[in-house]
């Protein structure tokens, strides 16, 4: 087993275009290799075999951190790089990484479109599911392995007892994550959207904690839940809502072990650190869990199911004091919705998947949660990405001097991107 396999896994991405059909914008001579060329795809540069593509050709493009199955003939050549191989459910995948070939950067993987899809696909066709491509995820190491601990850390472990049950779980595979591409990475898509006159909702990019609240499988419905299950997620994990209580001896043992660990450098620091006494794990101590309770959103998600037969995931930004330095200067913690996802619809009136902006704003009103502040409800893209970047600079949504940037969401399809402010980046 390789090091990559040991701490990595693959995640099914139903909505993200990890593998898609693109147009080759330009082919550039590789300055240091006779058998390779540089394919320019939007804002990406990929090293390809010389003569494989011409400008204007269609290709299958796999993003960085895609896991492509080497069982398919298009990707079998990647078996020659064992350092990138990952095994998921007995299938060997290769991770697409940022690499250099003869000194030139290669970001992503461009290969010819498989023959089985040649007659069916158009530019930007999403073939992620068809090709069996997964999203690479680094597995969070829950603790330092025993063999990597110092003798003092091992002693503290022995005093503390078994590791605490982990309170973070995998992010639900049935909900798309809220990752946005930068505008610089979508050159071809941007050009097509501009030329077609596509309209966008433009919202302020808030600086907080990305949070997802969702309802899943209420009242049985072929589910393991006897009561409606409302989940809470951070950007990358689901947060456990189960309280864990320790008996008094375990509380004392864990506190003493933590005291020793925190004060192991007391001779150098000259001060004593007193850990907080913990009686167990309390979900309400997590600000994202607390935000669910304070907003009353759980009851409203159940109400939407009762009234409309729709399961929703509500994704947004939790902002305020104690969160990311409170850069929005809010007086209290608030949750702002920026995306609504329909997980299931028994009424047949709603499309399963992310809602378009106008529909998302309507759901936000039904749920009585504030929508992220809008910069423009209908906006057509300027002619160049440079001009678009200029719009990102300016004041924040709540009167701050600088905003982090803007998020553009198409009014007609599931297509969005972020434009970060250069002013804000330079000020960091």
C-alpha positions as CSV (number, residue, x, y, z in Angstrom):
1,X,0.0,0.0,0.0
2,X,1.4,3.4,-1.0
3,X,1.4,6.4,1.3
4,X,-1.3,8.0,-0.8
5,X,-3.6,5.0,-0.4
6,X,-3.1,5.0,3.3
7,X,-4.5,8.4,4.0
8,X,-6.8,9.0,1.0
9,X,-10.2,8.0,-0.4
10,X,-12.5,8.7,-3.3
11,X,-15.8,10.5,-3.1
12,X,-18.6,10.4,-5.7
13,X,-19.4,13.9,-7.0
14,X,-22.8,13.9,-8.6
15,X,-22.8,17.6,-9.6
16,X,-19.2,18.7,-10.0
17,X,-17.7,18.4,-13.4
18,X,-14.5,16.5,-12.6
19,X,-14.3,15.0,-16.1
20,X,-15.9,17.1,-18.8
21,X,-15.7,17.8,-22.6
22,X,-13.7,20.9,-23.4
23,X,-12.4,22.8,-26.4
24,X,-8.6,23.1,-26.8
25,X,-8.1,26.9,-27.0
26,X,-4.4,26.8,-28.1
27,X,-1.5,24.4,-28.7
28,X,1.9,25.8,-27.7
29,X,5.3,24.4,-28.4
30,X,7.0,22.8,-25.3
31,X,10.3,24.7,-25.0
32,X,12.2,21.7,-23.5
33,X,10.6,18.6,-25.0
34,X,10.4,17.5,-28.7
35,X,7.6,14.9,-28.0
36,X,5.3,17.1,-25.9
37,X,3.2,20.2,-26.4
38,X,1.2,22.5,-24.1
39,X,-2.5,22.5,-24.5
40,X,-4.3,25.6,-23.2
41,X,-7.8,25.0,-21.9
42,X,-9.4,28.0,-20.4
43,X,-6.9,29.1,-17.7
44,X,-5.3,25.7,-17.5
45,X,-2.1,24.4,-19.1
46,X,-1.7,20.7,-19.7
47,X,1.3,18.8,-21.2
48,X,0.1,16.5,-24.0
49,X,1.7,14.2,-26.6
50,X,2.9,16.2,-29.6
51,X,0.3,16.0,-32.5
52,X,-2.4,14.6,-30.2
53,X,-4.6,17.7,-30.4
54,X,-5.0,20.8,-32.5
55,X,-6.5,24.1,-31.5
56,X,-10.3,23.9,-31.6
57,X,-10.4,20.1,-31.0
58,X,-12.6,18.6,-28.3
59,X,-11.0,16.7,-25.5
60,X,-11.9,15.0,-22.2
61,X,-10.4,17.1,-19.4
62,X,-10.1,15.8,-15.8
63,X,-9.5,18.4,-13.1
64,X,-6.8,18.4,-10.5
65,X,-7.6,16.0,-7.7
66,X,-9.8,13.8,-9.9
67,X,-9.4,10.0,-9.3
68,X,-9.5,8.4,-12.7
69,X,-10.0,4.6,-13.0
70,X,-7.0,2.9,-14.6
71,X,-9.3,0.0,-15.6
72,X,-10.5,2.2,-18.5
73,X,-8.1,2.1,-21.5
74,X,-8.0,5.9,-21.6
75,X,-6.3,6.0,-18.3
76,X,-4.3,2.7,-18.2
77,X,-1.1,4.5,-19.1
78,X,-1.1,6.2,-15.7
79,X,-0.3,2.8,-14.0
80,X,3.3,3.7,-14.8
81,X,3.3,6.3,-12.0
82,X,2.7,4.2,-8.8
83,X,3.2,7.3,-6.6
84,X,-0.2,8.6,-7.8
85,X,-2.2,5.3,-7.5
86,X,-5.1,5.0,-5.0
87,X,-7.2,1.9,-4.4
88,X,-10.9,2.5,-3.7
89,X,-13.2,-0.5,-3.3
90,X,-10.6,-2.8,-5.0
91,X,-10.4,-0.5,-8.1
92,X,-7.1,1.2,-8.8
93,X,-7.3,4.9,-9.5
94,X,-4.7,7.4,-10.5
95,X,-4.9,10.9,-8.9
96,X,-4.6,13.8,-11.2
97,X,-2.0,16.2,-9.7
98,X,-0.2,19.4,-10.5
99,X,3.1,18.3,-12.1
100,X,6.0,19.5,-14.1
101,X,7.2,17.8,-17.3
102,X,10.6,19.0,-18.5
103,X,10.2,22.2,-16.4
104,X,6.7,23.1,-17.7
105,X,3.6,23.1,-15.5
106,X,0.8,20.6,-16.2
107,X,-2.5,21.1,-14.3
108,X,-5.2,18.6,-15.2
109,X,-5.3,15.7,-17.6
110,X,-6.4,16.0,-21.3
111,X,-7.1,12.8,-23.3
112,X,-9.1,12.0,-26.4
113,X,-12.9,11.6,-26.0
114,X,-13.8,7.9,-25.7
115,X,-15.3,6.6,-28.9
116,X,-18.5,5.5,-27.0
117,X,-19.2,9.2,-26.3
118,X,-18.0,10.9,-29.5
119,X,-21.4,11.2,-31.1
120,X,-23.3,12.2,-27.9
121,X,-21.2,14.8,-26.3
122,X,-21.0,18.6,-26.7
123,X,-18.6,21.1,-25.1
124,X,-19.0,21.1,-21.3
125,X,-20.7,17.8,-21.2
126,X,-20.2,16.3,-17.8
127,X,-18.8,12.8,-18.0
128,X,-17.8,12.4,-14.4
129,X,-20.3,9.7,-13.6
130,X,-20.0,8.0,-17.1
131,X,-16.3,7.6,-16.7
132,X,-16.4,6.5,-13.1
133,X,-14.3,9.5,-11.9
134,X,-14.2,10.2,-8.2
135,X,-13.0,13.2,-6.2
136,X,-9.8,12.7,-4.3
137,X,-10.1,13.4,-0.6
138,X,-7.4,13.5,2.0
139,X,-8.5,11.5,5.0
140,X,-8.2,13.5,8.2
141,X,-5.9,11.7,10.6
142,X,-7.8,11.5,13.8
143,X,-4.7,11.3,15.9
144,X,-1.0,10.8,15.7
145,X,-0.2,7.0,15.3
146,X,1.4,5.5,18.4
147,X,4.6,4.7,16.6
148,X,5.0,8.5,15.8
149,X,4.5,9.7,19.4
150,X,7.2,10.6,21.8
151,X,7.6,8.6,25.0
152,X,5.8,11.4,26.9
153,X,2.9,11.5,24.5
154,X,2.5,7.8,24.8
155,X,2.5,8.1,28.6
156,X,-0.3,10.7,28.4
157,X,-2.2,8.4,26.1
158,X,-1.9,5.6,28.6
159,X,-3.2,7.9,31.4
160,X,-6.0,9.3,29.2
161,X,-7.3,5.9,28.0
162,X,-8.8,5.1,24.6
163,X,-9.1,7.9,22.1
164,X,-12.3,10.0,22.3
165,X,-15.0,8.9,19.8
166,X,-14.6,11.0,16.7
167,X,-17.3,13.7,16.4
168,X,-16.6,14.4,12.7
169,X,-17.9,12.1,9.9
170,X,-17.6,12.1,6.2
171,X,-19.5,14.8,4.3
172,X,-22.7,13.3,2.9
173,X,-22.2,12.0,-0.6
174,X,-25.8,13.0,-1.6
175,X,-25.1,16.7,-1.1
176,X,-22.8,18.6,-3.5
177,X,-20.0,20.6,-1.7
178,X,-20.0,24.4,-2.1
179,X,-16.7,24.7,-3.9
180,X,-16.5,27.5,-6.5
181,X,-13.9,27.8,-9.3
182,X,-12.1,31.1,-9.7
183,X,-13.0,33.1,-12.8
184,X,-9.4,32.8,-14.1
185,X,-9.9,29.0,-14.4
186,X,-12.9,29.1,-16.7
187,X,-11.7,31.1,-19.7
188,X,-13.7,29.1,-22.4
189,X,-16.8,28.9,-20.3
190,X,-16.6,32.6,-19.5
191,X,-16.3,33.5,-23.2
192,X,-19.3,31.3,-24.1
193,X,-21.4,32.8,-21.3
194,X,-20.5,36.4,-22.4
195,X,-21.2,35.8,-26.1
196,X,-24.6,34.2,-25.4
197,X,-25.7,37.1,-23.2
198,X,-26.2,34.7,-20.2
199,X,-27.5,36.5,-17.1
200,X,-26.1,36.0,-13.6
201,X,-27.1,36.7,-10.0
202,X,-24.1,38.3,-8.4
203,X,-23.8,38.1,-4.6
204,X,-21.2,39.3,-2.1
205,X,-18.7,36.6,-1.0
206,X,-18.9,36.6,2.8
207,X,-16.0,35.5,5.0
208,X,-17.3,33.0,7.5
209,X,-17.7,29.3,8.0
210,X,-19.3,27.3,5.2
211,X,-22.2,25.4,6.7
212,X,-24.8,23.0,5.5
213,X,-28.1,22.1,7.2
214,X,-30.2,19.3,5.7
215,X,-33.3,17.1,6.2
216,X,-33.0,13.5,5.0
217,X,-35.5,10.6,5.0
218,X,-38.1,11.9,7.5
219,X,-40.6,9.6,9.2
220,X,-39.2,6.3,8.1
221,X,-39.6,6.3,4.4
222,X,-37.3,3.3,3.9
223,X,-34.7,4.9,6.1
224,X,-33.0,3.9,9.4
225,X,-34.5,7.0,11.1
226,X,-37.6,6.8,13.2
227,X,-37.8,10.6,13.4
228,X,-36.8,13.3,10.9
229,X,-33.1,13.4,10.6
230,X,-31.6,16.9,10.4
231,X,-27.9,17.0,9.7
232,X,-25.2,19.7,10.3
233,X,-22.1,19.9,8.2
234,X,-19.0,22.0,8.0
235,X,-17.3,22.5,4.6
236,X,-15.7,19.0,4.6
237,X,-17.4,17.0,7.4
238,X,-20.7,16.1,9.0
239,X,-20.8,17.0,12.7
240,X,-22.1,14.5,15.2
241,X,-25.3,15.5,17.1
242,X,-25.0,12.7,19.6
243,X,-24.0,13.7,23.1
244,X,-21.2,11.7,24.8
245,X,-21.0,11.6,28.6
246,X,-18.0,10.4,30.6
247,X,-18.1,9.0,34.1
248,X,-16.2,11.1,36.7
249,X,-13.0,8.9,36.7
250,X,-12.8,9.2,33.0
251,X,-13.3,13.0,33.2
252,X,-10.5,13.3,35.7
253,X,-8.2,10.9,33.8
254,X,-8.6,12.8,30.5
255,X,-8.2,16.2,32.3
256,X,-5.0,15.1,34.0
257,X,-3.5,13.7,30.7
258,X,-4.3,16.9,28.9
259,X,-2.8,18.9,31.8
260,X,0.5,17.0,31.4
261,X,0.5,17.3,27.7
262,X,-0.2,21.1,27.6
263,X,2.5,21.8,30.3
264,X,5.2,19.5,28.9
265,X,7.3,22.6,28.1
266,X,6.6,24.4,31.4
267,X,10.3,24.9,32.1
268,X,10.7,26.9,28.9
269,X,7.4,28.8,29.0
270,X,7.4,29.5,32.8
271,X,3.6,29.4,33.0
272,X,1.0,26.8,33.8
273,X,-1.8,26.0,31.4
274,X,-5.0,24.9,33.1
275,X,-7.3,22.9,30.7
276,X,-11.0,23.2,30.8
277,X,-12.7,20.4,32.7
278,X,-14.9,18.4,30.2
279,X,-17.7,16.1,31.1
280,X,-17.9,14.7,27.6
281,X,-18.8,15.9,24.1
282,X,-21.7,18.4,23.9
283,X,-22.9,19.2,20.4
284,X,-24.3,22.6,21.4
285,X,-20.7,23.7,22.1
286,X,-20.1,23.7,18.3
287,X,-21.2,27.0,16.9
288,X,-22.5,25.5,13.7
289,X,-24.8,23.1,15.7
290,X,-25.8,26.0,17.9
291,X,-26.7,28.0,14.8
292,X,-29.2,25.4,13.8
293,X,-30.9,25.5,17.1
294,X,-30.9,29.3,17.3
295,X,-32.3,29.7,13.8
296,X,-35.2,27.3,14.2
297,X,-34.3,25.9,10.8
298,X,-34.7,22.3,11.8
299,X,-38.4,22.7,12.4
300,X,-38.9,24.7,9.2
301,X,-37.1,22.0,7.1
302,X,-39.6,19.4,8.5
303,X,-42.4,21.8,7.8
304,X,-41.3,22.1,4.1
305,X,-41.4,18.3,3.9
306,X,-44.9,18.1,5.5
307,X,-46.3,20.9,3.3
308,X,-44.6,20.3,0.0
309,X,-43.0,16.8,0.1
310,X,-39.6,18.2,-0.5
311,X,-36.3,17.4,1.3
312,X,-33.9,20.3,1.2
313,X,-30.2,21.0,2.0
314,X,-29.6,24.6,2.9
315,X,-26.0,25.8,2.4
316,X,-24.6,29.1,3.5
317,X,-22.1,31.1,5.5
318,X,-22.1,31.4,9.2
319,X,-20.7,34.8,10.1
320,X,-20.2,36.9,13.2
321,X,-18.2,37.4,16.4
322,X,-15.7,34.6,17.0
323,X,-15.8,33.3,13.4
324,X,-12.9,33.9,11.0
325,X,-12.1,37.2,12.8
326,X,-15.6,38.6,12.1
327,X,-14.4,40.4,9.0
328,X,-17.9,41.4,8.2
329,X,-18.1,43.3,11.5
330,X,-21.5,41.8,12.5
331,X,-22.8,42.2,16.1
332,X,-24.2,38.7,16.3
333,X,-23.7,35.3,14.6
334,X,-25.9,35.0,11.6
335,X,-26.5,32.4,8.9
336,X,-26.8,33.6,5.3
337,X,-28.0,31.2,2.6
338,X,-26.3,31.1,-0.7
339,X,-27.5,27.8,-2.1
340,X,-30.5,25.5,-1.8
341,X,-30.4,21.9,-3.0
342,X,-33.5,19.7,-3.5
343,X,-32.5,16.3,-2.2
344,X,-35.9,14.6,-2.9
345,X,-39.3,15.8,-4.3
346,X,-42.4,13.8,-3.9
347,X,-44.6,16.4,-5.5
348,X,-42.9,16.2,-9.0
349,X,-42.8,20.0,-9.2
350,X,-39.1,20.5,-8.4
351,X,-35.9,19.3,-10.1
352,X,-33.6,17.4,-7.8
353,X,-30.3,19.1,-7.4
354,X,-29.1,22.7,-6.8
355,X,-31.8,25.3,-7.3
356,X,-31.4,28.3,-9.7
357,X,-30.9,31.6,-7.8
358,X,-34.5,32.8,-8.1
359,X,-35.9,29.6,-6.8
360,X,-33.3,29.5,-4.0
361,X,-34.4,33.0,-2.9
362,X,-38.0,31.8,-2.8
363,X,-37.1,28.8,-0.6
364,X,-35.1,31.1,1.7
365,X,-38.2,33.1,2.2
366,X,-40.2,30.0,3.0
367,X,-37.6,28.9,5.5
368,X,-37.3,32.4,6.9
369,X,-33.6,32.6,6.7
370,X,-31.6,35.6,5.2
371,X,-30.2,35.2,1.8
372,X,-26.7,36.2,1.1
373,X,-26.5,40.0,0.2
374,X,-27.0,40.6,-3.5
375,X,-24.8,42.9,-5.6
376,X,-26.9,42.4,-8.7
377,X,-29.9,40.2,-9.4
378,X,-29.4,40.3,-13.2
379,X,-26.0,40.9,-14.6
380,X,-24.4,40.2,-18.0
381,X,-20.6,39.4,-18.0
382,X,-18.3,42.1,-19.4
383,X,-16.2,41.2,-22.4
384,X,-13.0,40.2,-20.6
385,X,-12.1,38.4,-17.3
386,X,-9.9,41.4,-16.5
387,X,-13.0,43.7,-16.5
388,X,-14.9,41.1,-14.4
389,X,-12.1,41.2,-11.8
390,X,-12.4,44.9,-11.5
391,X,-16.0,44.5,-10.3
392,X,-14.8,42.4,-7.4
393,X,-13.0,45.3,-5.7
394,X,-15.0,47.6,-3.5
395,X,-16.9,47.9,-0.3
396,X,-18.4,44.9,1.6
397,X,-22.0,44.0,2.1
398,X,-22.2,45.4,5.6
399,X,-20.3,48.7,5.1
400,X,-16.8,47.3,5.5
401,X,-14.1,49.0,3.4
402,X,-13.2,46.0,1.4
403,X,-15.1,42.9,0.2
404,X,-13.6,39.5,-0.2
405,X,-15.1,39.3,-3.7
406,X,-18.2,38.3,-5.6
407,X,-20.0,35.1,-6.6
408,X,-21.6,34.7,-10.0
409,X,-24.5,32.2,-10.4
410,X,-26.2,31.7,-13.7
411,X,-30.0,32.3,-13.8
412,X,-30.5,29.6,-16.4
413,X,-28.3,26.6,-15.5
414,X,-26.1,25.1,-12.7
415,X,-23.0,27.2,-13.4
416,X,-21.2,29.5,-11.0
417,X,-17.8,30.9,-10.2
418,X,-16.1,33.3,-7.8
419,X,-14.2,36.5,-8.5
420,X,-11.9,37.3,-5.6
421,X,-10.9,40.9,-5.0
422,X,-7.3,41.7,-5.7
423,X,-7.5,44.7,-3.2
424,X,-8.5,42.3,-0.4
425,X,-5.8,39.8,-1.4
426,X,-3.1,42.5,-1.3
427,X,-4.3,43.7,2.1
428,X,-3.9,40.3,3.7
